[in-house]
Amino acid sequence: MNYLGKLRLGVNIDHVATVRNARGSAWPDPLRAALLAEAAGADGITAHLREDRRHIRDSDIVALKAGLGIPLNFECAATEEMQAIVLNARPHAVCLVPEKRAERTTEGGLDVAGDENRLAHFVAPLRDAGARVSMFIGHDPRQIEASARIGAAVVELHTGHYSDLHAEGLAEEAEAELHALQKGAALAHSLGLEVHAGHGLTYDNVAPIAAIPEVMELNIGHFLIGEAIFLGLEEAIVEMRHRMDLARGLI
Ligand code: PXP
């Protein structure tokens, strides 16, 4: 049952900055990519300012906030440095993620249950500043319940494990992981949390995630930026949107 209607698509433009930084030059420009994504129908732009600044830089956040007509979802670790940047930049949304310097990408979900008190205090000023705060977590009910208790408005369910199992052709395991994500989405929704999902989503694996009725937003980056090499960013996004709408039963 699609009681929550059309899914929003957040386009993560981190890897435009990865390509830029590979040469230490000014291009490709992440803001230009974000504006193209906006024109192609993206509902929001996600950018992750990592502590090591390996892709997005502080100046990108300023440029995105000033230049975008659609909401900016600012992803960061729950550190004092990032809290100060958020309070200054005032993005529409903040997604808190775990961060390890040695990882290639955000490998797991945030341990909200294990750091509940600190995170509750971390989230409060962000909320007071008007940001929709989201916790990037796995489907473990303990993490979902803790996210509700600390006052987050949103949980973003980590689809990385599902995506990996799908890519490895482990159909049964991918199905079990999908089922756990479905249960997690239902629990989060029942606790009053808005549900998002993302990580590792592609044309081939997006449909079952897009069809989870409680999910309201998908955040997709690496695959779209890669596909843009072949199709162009606009076409890559339009195709993803089409697959999401099909899965949702809207077309
Ligand atoms: N959502 C969150 C919280 C993420 O950290 C990432 C990766 O930066 C994504 C979504 C997008 O993942 P991908 O780049 O694999 O599509």
Residues whose N, C-alpha, C, O or C-beta is under 5 A from the ligand:
A	BS01	PXP	N12 H48 V97 T106 F136 G198 H199 G200 L201 N219 I220 G221 H222 F223
